[in-house]
Amino acid sequence: MKNNKDYSSDSIEVLEGLDAVRLRPGMYIGDSSSKGLHHILWEIVDNSIDEIANGYGDRVDIELLQDGSVSVTDNGRGIPVDLHKELKIPALEIVFTKLHSGAKFGSDDYKFSGGLHGVGSAVTNAVSRWLNATVWRDGTENYIEFHSPEVNGKIKSGVRKTAMTTKKCDKKMHGTKVVFMPDDRVFGHNRISFDVVNKRIKELAFLNSNLTITLRDERERDENGMPRRSSYHYNGGLVDFVKYQDENKKALYETPIYFESFGDNIRIKAAMQHTDGVESITSFVNNIPTHEGGTHETGFKQGLTRFMNDYAKNNGFIKEKDTPFVGDDFRDGLTVVMLIQMRDPEFEGQTKSKLSNAWIKKPLEDMVFTSLAEVYKKLPKTIIADIFALALQSKKERERLQNSKDVSKKMRDIAANKLIGKLAPCIGKNAKRNELFIVEGDSAGGSAKNGRDRNFQAILPLRGKPLNVEKSKLDKALANEEICTIISALGAGFYHDFNIDNLKYDKVIILADADQDGAHIRAILLTFFYRYMRPLILEGHVYIGMPPLYKVENKGEVTYVYDDYKLKELLENISGKKTIQRYKGLGEMNPEQLWETTMNPENRSLMKVTVDDVTEAERMITTLMGDNATARKEYINTNANFNKQDTFEKIGG
């Protein structure tokens, strides 16, 4: 554990003040929904993790308190409390009241930081009813408190603080505790989810092998009155992370390959393992998940391909007359978890999901090449032989597909397919407004075609069940008629050639019956999109249509009900004779009913498919759609609760 060094108010650089954050919180936290609520927690947690990632401290404790407030405590150095030379106020006050303030803009106190904008603590304070912070450092305990004022019941910009108090404490104590109450005037009835937080802290424990992180929920207690809690610490770090991801796959070798390398202002840690599954690369930059990859993944892939080809030539795995390997050959079945730590990361989009620093590619490529050269010197020859046998098998399969006249013809046919008689296109040409409904069955497809708004809604009925691509090779996927029609309808290509910019529809809406077959079709389609058109999901274009389960008639009025809980609530509040119709499928609705309940943007409910946790998404797809029947049965028995909406974000319109 590192020492305090010269971490003081001089480290705090102020760029601008806290202006009107409360008036427009969406500009800083994305939105005021559940996602935005969790965002303000991550801002505080990430500050603690940054301390630990830079060598200060090894513990973070999160508590979800009974009154709805949240507490985050770490044993880092503690936020500086001395007076800032220019502003003449304590540094502790500055970091909670001034945007773009903190030590992360400098170059000494935080070599690597997840903070991109430096607004974290201040924004959390701004959208909380109250926040208090306690700091232990240099033999003192320092406490400060903030309240968000309100005028005539409306949010007012700025915060009001209570004077900072200081008293002596044990000189060995160090760290920061932040407690805040999310403002219900901003977030409504949303509340912090134990499950969402639990998934993220598990990920953080994998990424920081020296970290112990705990979560305690005082709002939920078991039969013995004990609060719900979890605690994570992984000595193996990224190696344990890969093992966790590959738990339901057959690995080529038992212990994942691990390496780390340091360069100028950059560090890479990576673990990887070859399996019988599909390629999976999970990457992070300064502990921030980069779901959409970026320049660091490009550099990693280039380094891996360059080394493997070099090793193959020098060790007889490929002859001079043979065609060379390509990167896909080496990554087939490869699970990779990589953590990049660097100075001044730049990300595309507000969600920080894709790294854009171009300069990082070449040094990363060289670091990966050099590191693997050292790894392979110590790797058993039998494992190396198995790895290249898998690569050769992938190479032969790729070349077979490339040389296959049937596959080539199928690719041309997909590109030229006009979908005559299948797709009912919309009239409008504005891709940002248009919607494609993928509908289960011809009967429901017919109702949807007749009930839609032709100006912006297109209908693609499924006449059979699409292929489960998790169990199939590429040529089999291309032989499936339903898969081909979907590829053609979307118009953006697929797999390595998928280009989101060519997408013909802003919303791709899966509309299937609320039964077992409908659930299976949704799972198959989502698996296909995730494996072959991942940006479609990551960039928020995929939705689940939510048709009603019941039609209730009472005194001449018709009410559509979407779940059993709402039905019970409705029946308790109406009197007199009532008729209840349970819809067994979409085909039971006429065009007017389907439009009114499920397709009209003014009335409908959609579930937006999101992937906030790529690790869990990979595990879920492998478990539910793969070949391991035992793992699938265990998962369903443990987790099946089809009324939960944690996987989806419910939206209107």
FISE-414687 format. One record per residue (C-alpha): residue in one letter; z negated, y, x. Coordinates in nm, 2 decimals, decimal comma. Layout:
<rs>
residuo Z Y X
A Z Y X .
...
</rs>
This chain:
<rs>
residuo Z Y X
M 0,00 0,00 0,00 .
K 0,10 0,34 0,14 .
N -0,13 0,63 0,20 .
N -0,13 0,97 0,01 .
K 0,07 1,14 0,29 .
D 0,12 1,51 0,20 .
Y 0,17 1,46 -0,17 .
S 0,05 1,79 -0,31 .
S 0,16 2,08 -0,53 .
D 0,41 2,17 -0,26 .
S 0,60 1,86 -0,36 .
I 0,65 1,99 -0,72 .
E 0,98 2,19 -0,74 .
V 1,04 2,38 -1,07 .
L 1,39 2,42 -1,20 .
E 1,33 2,56 -1,55 .
G 1,07 2,58 -1,83 .
L 1,01 2,38 -2,15 .
D 1,23 2,57 -2,40 .
A 1,27 2,45 -2,76 .
V 1,25 2,08 -2,68 .
R 1,07 2,03 -3,01 .
L 1,34 2,20 -3,20 .
R 1,61 1,97 -3,07 .
P 1,45 1,65 -2,94 .
G 1,77 1,45 -2,98 .
M 1,92 1,64 -2,69 .
Y 1,65 1,49 -2,46 .
I 1,56 1,15 -2,61 .
G 1,88 1,05 -2,78 .
D 1,75 1,05 -3,14 .
S 1,42 1,06 -3,34 .
S 1,45 0,69 -3,45 .
S 1,26 0,39 -3,31 .
K 1,48 0,41 -3,00 .
G 1,38 0,77 -2,93 .
L 1,02 0,68 -2,99 .
H 1,03 0,41 -2,72 .
H 1,22 0,64 -2,49 .
I 0,92 0,88 -2,46 .
L 0,70 0,58 -2,37 .
W 0,95 0,47 -2,10 .
E 0,94 0,82 -1,95 .
I 0,57 0,79 -1,88 .
V 0,59 0,42 -1,77 .
D 0,88 0,49 -1,54 .
N 0,67 0,75 -1,36 .
S 0,41 0,49 -1,29 .
I 0,68 0,24 -1,18 .
D 0,83 0,49 -0,95 .
E 0,50 0,52 -0,77 .
I 0,48 0,15 -0,72 .
A 0,85 0,11 -0,62 .
N 0,78 0,36 -0,34 .
G 0,48 0,17 -0,22 .
Y 0,19 0,35 -0,39 .
G -0,02 0,12 -0,62 .
D 0,04 -0,21 -0,77 .
R -0,08 -0,20 -1,13 .
V 0,02 -0,05 -1,47 .
D -0,17 -0,10 -1,80 .
I -0,03 -0,01 -2,14 .
E -0,23 0,01 -2,45 .
L -0,11 0,05 -2,81 .
L -0,41 0,20 -2,97 .
Q -0,54 0,17 -3,33 .
D -0,47 0,52 -3,43 .
G -0,10 0,50 -3,32 .
S -0,15 0,67 -2,98 .
V -0,04 0,51 -2,65 .
S -0,21 0,49 -2,32 .
V -0,05 0,43 -1,98 .
T -0,27 0,39 -1,67 .
D -0,16 0,33 -1,31 .
N -0,33 0,31 -0,97 .
G -0,08 0,52 -0,79 .
R -0,17 0,83 -0,59 .
G -0,24 1,05 -0,90 .
I -0,04 1,35 -1,00 .
P -0,12 1,65 -0,77 .
V -0,38 1,89 -0,92 .
D -0,38 2,18 -0,68 .
L -0,23 2,52 -0,76 .
H 0,14 2,56 -0,73 .
K 0,21 2,84 -0,47 .
E 0,47 3,03 -0,69 .
L 0,34 2,97 -1,04 .
K -0,03 2,98 -0,96 .
I -0,11 2,71 -1,20 .
P -0,21 2,34 -1,14 .
A 0,07 2,10 -1,06 .
L -0,08 1,87 -1,32 .
E 0,00 2,13 -1,59 .
I 0,35 2,20 -1,46 .
V 0,47 1,84 -1,48 .
F 0,37 1,83 -1,85 .
T 0,50 2,17 -1,95 .
K 0,81 2,25 -1,74 .
L 1,14 2,07 -1,76 .
H 1,31 1,96 -1,44 .
S 0,98 1,97 -1,25 .
G 0,85 1,70 -1,01 .
A 0,85 1,55 -0,67 .
K 1,16 1,35 -0,74 .
F 1,39 1,64 -0,66 .
G 1,27 1,65 -0,30 .
S 1,34 1,40 -0,03 .
D 1,01 1,28 0,10 .
D 0,76 1,18 -0,17 .
Y 1,00 0,96 -0,37 .
K 1,27 0,80 -0,17 .
F 1,38 0,61 -0,48 .
S 1,33 0,72 -0,84 .
G 1,45 0,62 -1,18 .
G 1,43 0,97 -1,31 .
L 1,77 1,13 -1,36 .
H 1,69 1,46 -1,53 .
G 1,33 1,50 -1,43 .
V 1,23 1,60 -1,78 .
G 1,02 1,29 -1,86 .
S 0,65 1,38 -1,89 .
A 0,73 1,73 -2,03 .
V 0,95 1,58 -2,31 .
T 0,69 1,32 -2,40 .
N 0,44 1,60 -2,43 .
A 0,68 1,82 -2,63 .
V 0,73 1,55 -2,90 .
S 0,37 1,44 -2,93 .
R 0,10 1,58 -3,16 .
W -0,13 1,57 -2,86 .
L -0,13 1,44 -2,50 .
N -0,41 1,42 -2,24 .
A -0,39 1,32 -1,88 .
T -0,67 1,21 -1,64 .
V -0,60 1,20 -1,27 .
W -0,82 1,04 -1,00 .
R -0,76 1,15 -0,64 .
D -0,93 1,29 -0,34 .
G -1,28 1,22 -0,48 .
T -1,22 1,42 -0,81 .
E -1,15 1,33 -1,17 .
N -0,92 1,59 -1,34 .
Y -0,86 1,61 -1,71 .
I -0,61 1,82 -1,91 .
E -0,52 1,82 -2,27 .
F -0,22 1,95 -2,47 .
H -0,16 2,01 -2,84 .
S 0,17 2,08 -3,03 .
P 0,12 2,37 -3,27 .
E 0,26 2,39 -3,61 .
V 0,34 2,69 -3,83 .
N 0,36 2,65 -4,21 .
G 0,39 2,27 -4,16 .
K 0,69 2,30 -3,93 .
I 0,73 2,21 -3,56 .
K 0,69 2,50 -3,32 .
S 0,84 2,51 -2,98 .
G 0,60 2,49 -2,68 .
V 0,25 2,34 -2,64 .
R -0,10 2,47 -2,63 .
K -0,33 2,34 -2,35 .
T -0,70 2,30 -2,30 .
A -0,83 2,43 -1,97 .
M -0,83 2,17 -1,69 .
T -1,17 2,02 -1,60 .
T -1,26 1,87 -1,27 .
K -1,56 1,67 -1,16 .
K -1,65 1,44 -0,87 .
C -1,57 1,07 -0,87 .
D -1,56 0,77 -0,63 .
K -1,34 0,86 -0,34 .
K -1,17 0,52 -0,36 .
M -1,04 0,59 -0,71 .
H -0,68 0,70 -0,74 .
G -0,42 0,69 -1,02 .
T -0,32 0,86 -1,34 .
K -0,39 0,79 -1,71 .
V -0,17 0,95 -1,98 .
V -0,26 0,91 -2,35 .
F -0,03 1,06 -2,61 .
M 0,02 1,06 -2,99 .
P 0,39 1,05 -3,09 .
D 0,45 1,32 -3,35 .
D 0,52 1,18 -3,70 .
R 0,69 1,51 -3,78 .
V 0,96 1,40 -3,53 .
F 0,96 1,02 -3,56 .
G 0,85 0,97 -3,92 .
H 0,71 0,62 -3,99 .
N 0,85 0,46 -3,68 .
R 0,60 0,29 -3,45 .
I 0,60 0,14 -3,11 .
S 0,70 -0,22 -3,12 .
F 0,49 -0,47 -2,92 .
D 0,80 -0,70 -2,88 .
V 1,02 -0,43 -2,75 .
V 0,77 -0,31 -2,49 .
N 0,68 -0,67 -2,40 .
K 1,04 -0,75 -2,31 .
R 1,08 -0,44 -2,09 .
I 0,75 -0,48 -1,90 .
K 0,84 -0,85 -1,82 .
E 1,17 -0,72 -1,68 .
L 0,98 -0,46 -1,47 .
A 0,75 -0,73 -1,33 .
F 1,05 -0,94 -1,22 .
L 1,20 -0,63 -1,04 .
N 0,88 -0,53 -0,86 .
S 0,71 -0,84 -0,71 .
N 0,40 -0,65 -0,61 .
L 0,34 -0,53 -0,97 .
T 0,09 -0,65 -1,22 .
I 0,17 -0,50 -1,56 .
T -0,03 -0,56 -1,88 .
L 0,02 -0,47 -2,25 .
R -0,26 -0,46 -2,50 .
D -0,21 -0,40 -2,88 .
E -0,53 -0,28 -3,06 .
R -0,33 -0,27 -3,39 .
E -0,28 -0,64 -3,41 .
R -0,57 -0,89 -3,37 .
D -0,59 -1,27 -3,40 .
E -0,83 -1,48 -3,61 .
N -1,10 -1,43 -3,34 .
G -1,06 -1,05 -3,36 .
M -0,89 -1,03 -3,02 .
P -0,61 -0,78 -2,97 .
R -0,26 -0,91 -2,89 .
R -0,19 -0,89 -2,52 .
S 0,04 -1,00 -2,24 .
S 0,03 -0,97 -1,86 .
Y 0,31 -1,03 -1,60 .
H 0,32 -1,07 -1,23 .
Y 0,60 -1,26 -1,04 .
N 0,55 -1,32 -0,67 .
G 0,91 -1,45 -0,66 .
G 1,05 -1,13 -0,80 .
L 1,43 -1,15 -0,84 .
V 1,43 -1,53 -0,76 .
D 1,20 -1,59 -1,05 .
F 1,42 -1,36 -1,26 .
V 1,72 -1,58 -1,19 .
K 1,53 -1,90 -1,26 .
Y 1,42 -1,75 -1,60 .
Q 1,78 -1,67 -1,69 .
D 1,91 -2,01 -1,58 .
E 1,63 -2,20 -1,75 .
N 1,86 -2,37 -2,01 .
K 2,16 -2,41 -1,77 .
K 2,22 -2,69 -1,51 .
A 2,19 -2,53 -1,17 .
L 2,40 -2,65 -0,87 .
Y 2,09 -2,61 -0,64 .
E 1,72 -2,57 -0,72 .
T 1,62 -2,25 -0,54 .
P 1,83 -1,94 -0,59 .
I 1,98 -1,76 -0,29 .
Y 1,80 -1,44 -0,21 .
F 1,87 -1,15 0,03 .
E 1,78 -0,79 0,08 .
S 1,93 -0,52 0,30 .
F 1,85 -0,16 0,40 .
G 2,09 0,12 0,48 .
D 2,09 0,50 0,49 .
N 1,93 0,60 0,16 .
I 2,01 0,27 0,00 .
R 1,85 -0,07 -0,04 .
I 1,98 -0,38 -0,22 .
K 1,78 -0,68 -0,33 .
A 1,97 -0,97 -0,49 .
A 1,92 -1,33 -0,61 .
M 2,19 -1,56 -0,73 .
Q 2,25 -1,92 -0,84 .
H 2,55 -2,12 -0,93 .
T 2,53 -2,31 -1,27 .
D 2,74 -2,49 -1,52 .
G 2,74 -2,17 -1,74 .
V 2,95 -1,86 -1,73 .
E 2,94 -1,56 -1,49 .
S 2,64 -1,34 -1,55 .
I 2,56 -1,03 -1,35 .
T 2,25 -0,83 -1,44 .
S 2,21 -0,51 -1,24 .
F 1,95 -0,23 -1,20 .
V 1,95 0,10 -1,02 .
N 1,60 0,22 -0,94 .
N 1,47 -0,01 -1,21 .
I 1,71 0,13 -1,47 .
P 1,92 -0,14 -1,64 .
T 2,29 -0,07 -1,59 .
H 2,43 -0,28 -1,88 .
E 2,79 -0,15 -1,82 .
G 2,78 -0,21 -1,44 .
G 2,94 0,05 -1,22 .
T 3,02 0,12 -0,86 .
H 2,73 -0,09 -0,73 .
E 2,85 -0,40 -0,91 .
T 3,20 -0,33 -0,77 .
G 3,06 -0,31 -0,42 .
F 2,87 -0,63 -0,46 .
K 3,17 -0,82 -0,59 .
Q 3,39 -0,69 -0,31 .
G 3,13 -0,80 -0,05 .
L 3,08 -1,14 -0,20 .
T 3,46 -1,21 -0,23 .
R 3,53 -1,08 0,13 .
F 3,25 -1,30 0,28 .
M 3,34 -1,62 0,08 .
N 3,71 -1,59 0,17 .
D 3,62 -1,53 0,54 .
Y 3,38 -1,83 0,54 .
A 3,64 -2,05 0,36 .
K 3,90 -1,98 0,63 .
N 3,67 -2,02 0,92 .
N 3,51 -2,35 0,80 .
G 3,81 -2,54 0,67 .
F 3,76 -2,49 0,29 .
I 4,11 -2,35 0,26 .
K 4,42 -2,40 0,46 .
E 4,67 -2,14 0,59 .
K 4,94 -2,26 0,35 .
D 4,70 -2,24 0,05 .
T 4,69 -1,94 -0,18 .
P 4,37 -1,74 -0,13 .
F 4,07 -1,74 -0,36 .
V 4,01 -1,44 -0,59 .
G 3,67 -1,30 -0,68 .
D 3,66 -1,48 -1,02 .
D 3,68 -1,82 -0,84 .
F 3,35 -1,75 -0,66 .
R 3,17 -1,60 -0,96 .
D 3,25 -1,88 -1,21 .
G 2,91 -2,00 -1,33 .
L 2,73 -1,76 -1,10 .
T 2,41 -1,59 -1,22 .
V 2,32 -1,27 -1,03 .
V 2,03 -1,03 -1,06 .
M 2,06 -0,73 -0,83 .
L 1,84 -0,42 -0,78 .
I 1,98 -0,12 -0,60 .
Q 1,75 0,15 -0,48 .
M 1,92 0,47 -0,38 .
R 1,89 0,85 -0,36 .
D 2,03 1,07 -0,63 .
P 2,19 0,82 -0,86 .
E 2,45 0,95 -1,10 .
F 2,51 0,77 -1,43 .
E 2,78 0,79 -1,70 .
G 2,65 0,87 -2,05 .
Q 2,31 0,97 -2,17 .
T 2,19 0,61 -2,17 .
K 2,22 0,58 -1,79 .
S 2,40 0,24 -1,84 .
K 2,68 0,28 -1,58 .
L 2,65 0,39 -1,22 .
S 2,92 0,63 -1,11 .
N 2,84 0,72 -0,74 .
A 3,17 0,63 -0,57 .
W 3,03 0,65 -0,21 .
I 2,80 0,35 -0,27 .
K 3,08 0,09 -0,29 .
K 3,17 0,05 0,08 .
P 2,82 0,04 0,22 .
L 2,71 -0,21 -0,04 .
E 3,02 -0,42 0,03 .
D 2,93 -0,43 0,40 .
M 2,56 -0,50 0,33 .
V 2,64 -0,79 0,10 .
F 2,89 -0,93 0,36 .
T 2,64 -0,91 0,65 .
S 2,35 -1,04 0,44 .
L 2,54 -1,35 0,31 .
A 2,65 -1,43 0,67 .
E 2,28 -1,46 0,76 .
V 2,20 -1,66 0,45 .
Y 2,48 -1,91 0,50 .
K 2,36 -1,98 0,86 .
K 2,04 -2,12 0,71 .
L 2,18 -2,27 0,39 .
P 2,21 -2,66 0,39 .
K 2,56 -2,78 0,44 .
T 2,55 -2,99 0,12 .
I 2,48 -2,68 -0,09 .
I 2,76 -2,49 0,08 .
A 3,00 -2,78 0,01 .
D 2,89 -2,79 -0,36 .
I 2,94 -2,41 -0,39 .
F 3,30 -2,43 -0,25 .
A 3,38 -2,74 -0,45 .
L 3,29 -2,53 -0,76 .
A 3,51 -2,24 -0,64 .
L 3,80 -2,48 -0,57 .
Q 3,77 -2,63 -0,92 .
S 3,77 -2,28 -1,07 .
K 4,07 -2,18 -0,85 .
K 4,27 -2,48 -0,97 .
E 4,18 -2,41 -1,33 .
R 4,28 -2,05 -1,30 .
E 4,61 -2,14 -1,13 .
R 4,68 -2,40 -1,40 .
L 4,63 -2,14 -1,67 .
Q 4,85 -1,89 -1,49 .
N 5,13 -2,14 -1,44 .
S 5,10 -2,28 -1,79 .
K 5,40 -2,19 -2,00 .
D 5,19 -2,25 -2,32 .
V 4,92 -2,00 -2,21 .
S 5,17 -1,75 -2,09 .
K 5,36 -1,77 -2,42 .
K 5,03 -1,75 -2,61 .
M 4,94 -1,43 -2,43 .
R 5,28 -1,28 -2,51 .
D 5,26 -1,39 -2,87 .
I 4,92 -1,22 -2,90 .
A 5,05 -0,90 -2,76 .
A 5,35 -0,90 -2,99 .
N 5,17 -1,04 -3,30 .
K 5,22 -0,81 -3,60 .
L 4,97 -1,01 -3,81 .
I 5,21 -1,02 -4,11 .
G 5,03 -1,16 -4,41 .
K 4,69 -1,17 -4,23 .
L 4,58 -0,81 -4,15 .
A 4,57 -0,56 -4,43 .
P 4,61 -0,24 -4,22 .
C 4,48 0,10 -4,30 .
I 4,71 0,40 -4,35 .
G 4,52 0,64 -4,12 .
K 4,60 0,65 -3,75 .
N 4,27 0,81 -3,64 .
A 4,10 0,53 -3,44 .
K 3,77 0,73 -3,43 .
R 3,75 0,71 -3,81 .
N 3,91 0,37 -3,89 .
E 3,72 0,06 -3,96 .
L 3,81 -0,31 -3,94 .
F 3,63 -0,56 -4,17 .
I 3,64 -0,92 -4,05 .
V 3,57 -1,10 -4,37 .
E 3,47 -1,46 -4,42 .
G 3,71 -1,65 -4,65 .
D 4,03 -1,57 -4,84 .
S 3,85 -1,50 -5,17 .
A 3,62 -1,23 -5,03 .
G 3,91 -1,11 -4,82 .
G 4,11 -1,05 -5,14 .
S 3,83 -0,86 -5,30 .
A 3,79 -0,65 -4,99 .
K 4,16 -0,57 -4,97 .
N 4,16 -0,45 -5,33 .
G 3,83 -0,27 -5,32 .
R 3,86 -0,08 -4,98 .
D 3,97 0,27 -4,91 .
R 4,31 0,21 -4,76 .
N 4,30 0,55 -4,58 .
F 4,07 0,42 -4,31 .
Q 3,96 0,06 -4,39 .
A 4,15 -0,24 -4,26 .
I 4,08 -0,60 -4,37 .
L 4,11 -0,92 -4,16 .
P 4,02 -1,23 -4,36 .
L 3,91 -1,54 -4,16 .
R 4,09 -1,85 -4,29 .
G 3,89 -2,09 -4,07 .
K 3,59 -2,09 -3,84 .
P 3,65 -1,92 -3,50 .
L 3,59 -2,13 -3,19 .
N 3,26 -2,12 -3,01 .
V 3,38 -1,98 -2,68 .
E 3,05 -2,07 -2,51 .
K 3,16 -2,43 -2,51 .
S 3,53 -2,38 -2,44 .
K 3,77 -2,29 -2,17 .
L 4,00 -1,99 -2,19 .
D 4,31 -2,19 -2,29 .
K 4,12 -2,35 -2,58 .
A 4,01 -2,00 -2,69 .
L 4,37 -1,88 -2,69 .
A 4,47 -2,19 -2,89 .
N 4,23 -2,09 -3,18 .
E 4,43 -1,89 -3,44 .
E 4,13 -1,69 -3,56 .
I 4,04 -1,58 -3,21 .
C 4,40 -1,47 -3,15 .
T 4,43 -1,27 -3,47 .
I 4,11 -1,08 -3,38 .
I 4,24 -1,00 -3,03 .
S 4,57 -0,88 -3,18 .
A 4,41 -0,68 -3,46 .
L 4,18 -0,49 -3,22 .
G 4,46 -0,40 -2,99 .
A 4,25 -0,36 -2,68 .
G 4,32 -0,68 -2,49 .
F 4,04 -0,92 -2,39 .
Y 3,84 -1,06 -2,10 .
H 3,94 -0,89 -1,77 .
D 4,22 -0,69 -1,94 .
F 4,00 -0,55 -2,22 .
N 4,03 -0,17 -2,24 .
I 3,80 0,00 -2,48 .
D 4,02 0,31 -2,48 .
N 4,29 0,12 -2,66 .
L 4,06 0,01 -2,95 .
K 4,22 0,07 -3,29 .
Y 3,90 0,10 -3,48 .
D 3,57 0,28 -3,43 .
K 3,37 0,03 -3,63 .
V 3,43 -0,35 -3,63 .
I 3,23 -0,48 -3,92 .
I 3,15 -0,85 -3,96 .
L 3,13 -0,94 -4,33 .
A 3,00 -1,29 -4,40 .
D 2,80 -1,47 -4,67 .
A 2,42 -1,46 -4,65 .
D 2,40 -1,84 -4,59 .
Q 2,39 -2,09 -4,31 .
D 2,77 -2,09 -4,27 .
G 2,78 -1,71 -4,27 .
A 2,51 -1,69 -4,01 .
H 2,71 -1,94 -3,79 .
I 3,03 -1,73 -3,82 .
R 2,84 -1,41 -3,72 .
A 2,69 -1,59 -3,42 .
I 3,03 -1,72 -3,31 .
L 3,19 -1,38 -3,34 .
L 2,91 -1,20 -3,16 .
T 2,93 -1,46 -2,88 .
F 3,31 -1,41 -2,85 .
F 3,27 -1,03 -2,84 .
Y 2,98 -1,05 -2,58 .
R 3,17 -1,28 -2,35 .
Y 3,52 -1,14 -2,37 .
M 3,49 -0,79 -2,51 .
R 3,14 -0,68 -2,40 .
P 3,20 -0,30 -2,40 .
L 3,27 -0,34 -2,78 .
I 2,90 -0,42 -2,82 .
L 2,76 -0,21 -2,54 .
E 2,93 0,10 -2,67 .
G 2,82 0,05 -3,03 .
H 3,13 -0,05 -3,21 .
V 3,01 -0,38 -3,37 .
Y 2,83 -0,39 -3,71 .
I 2,70 -0,65 -3,95 .
G 2,79 -0,58 -4,32 .
M 2,49 -0,62 -4,55 .
P 2,60 -0,74 -4,90 .
P 2,34 -0,75 -5,17 .
L 2,16 -1,07 -5,25 .
Y 2,09 -0,99 -5,62 .
K 2,23 -0,80 -5,91 .
V 1,96 -0,69 -6,16 .
E 2,05 -0,56 -6,51 .
N 1,78 -0,39 -6,71 .
K 1,84 -0,17 -7,02 .
G 2,20 -0,12 -6,94 .
E 2,14 -0,01 -6,58 .
V 2,25 -0,22 -6,28 .
T 2,06 -0,23 -5,95 .
Y 2,17 -0,41 -5,64 .
V 1,90 -0,56 -5,42 .
Y 1,94 -0,66 -5,06 .
D 1,63 -0,87 -4,99 .
D 1,36 -1,07 -5,16 .
Y 1,08 -0,82 -5,09 .
K 1,28 -0,54 -5,26 .
L 1,35 -0,77 -5,56 .
K 0,98 -0,84 -5,60 .
E 0,90 -0,46 -5,58 .
L 1,18 -0,38 -5,83 .
L 1,06 -0,64 -6,08 .
E 0,70 -0,51 -6,07 .
N 0,82 -0,17 -6,17 .
I 1,06 -0,24 -6,45 .
S 0,98 -0,37 -6,80 .
G 1,18 -0,53 -7,08 .
K 1,45 -0,79 -7,07 .
K 1,63 -0,82 -6,74 .
T 1,91 -1,03 -6,60 .
I 1,90 -1,14 -6,24 .
Q 2,22 -1,27 -6,07 .
R 2,18 -1,43 -5,72 .
Y 2,50 -1,39 -5,52 .
K 2,58 -1,71 -5,34 .
G 2,88 -1,56 -5,16 .
L 3,10 -1,25 -5,12 .
G 3,37 -1,42 -5,32 .
E 3,15 -1,38 -5,64 .
M 3,20 -1,00 -5,63 .
N 3,49 -0,83 -5,78 .
P 3,67 -0,55 -5,58 .
E 3,47 -0,27 -5,75 .
Q 3,13 -0,44 -5,68 .
L 3,22 -0,51 -5,32 .
W 3,32 -0,15 -5,26 .
E 3,02 -0,01 -5,44 .
T 2,76 -0,23 -5,26 .
T 2,90 -0,31 -4,92 .
M 3,20 -0,10 -4,82 .
N 3,15 0,25 -4,95 .
P 3,01 0,46 -4,66 .
E 2,80 0,66 -4,92 .
N 2,61 0,36 -5,04 .
R 2,63 0,07 -4,80 .
S 2,39 -0,06 -4,53 .
L 2,51 -0,17 -4,20 .
M 2,33 -0,33 -3,91 .
K 2,45 -0,19 -3,57 .
V 2,45 -0,46 -3,31 .
T 2,28 -0,34 -2,99 .
V 2,19 -0,50 -2,66 .
D 1,89 -0,32 -2,51 .
D 1,79 -0,63 -2,31 .
V 2,08 -0,80 -2,14 .
T 1,85 -1,07 -2,00 .
E 1,74 -1,18 -2,34 .
A 2,09 -1,16 -2,48 .
E 2,21 -1,39 -2,21 .
R 1,93 -1,64 -2,27 .
M 1,98 -1,63 -2,65 .
I 2,35 -1,69 -2,63 .
T 2,31 -1,97 -2,37 .
T 2,04 -2,13 -2,58 .
L 2,19 -2,10 -2,93 .
M 2,56 -2,15 -2,85 .
G 2,55 -2,37 -2,54 .
D 2,52 -2,75 -2,49 .
N 2,15 -2,79 -2,46 .
A 2,05 -2,92 -2,80 .
T 1,68 -2,96 -2,72 .
A 1,65 -2,60 -2,60 .
R 1,83 -2,48 -2,91 .
K 1,60 -2,67 -3,14 .
E 1,29 -2,55 -2,97 .
Y 1,41 -2,19 -2,98 .
I 1,49 -2,20 -3,35 .
N 1,16 -2,37 -3,44 .
T 0,97 -2,11 -3,24 .
N 1,16 -1,79 -3,31 .
A 1,36 -1,82 -3,63 .
N 1,27 -1,54 -3,87 .
F 1,59 -1,42 -4,03 .
N 1,41 -1,13 -4,21 .
K 1,33 -0,96 -3,87 .
Q 1,56 -0,67 -3,78 .
D 1,45 -0,63 -3,41 .
T 1,79 -0,74 -3,29 .
F 1,98 -0,49 -3,50 .
E 1,95 -0,12 -3,58 .
K 1,98 -0,06 -3,95 .
I 2,19 0,24 -4,03 .
G 2,36 0,39 -4,33 .
G 2,73 0,50 -4,35 .
</rs>
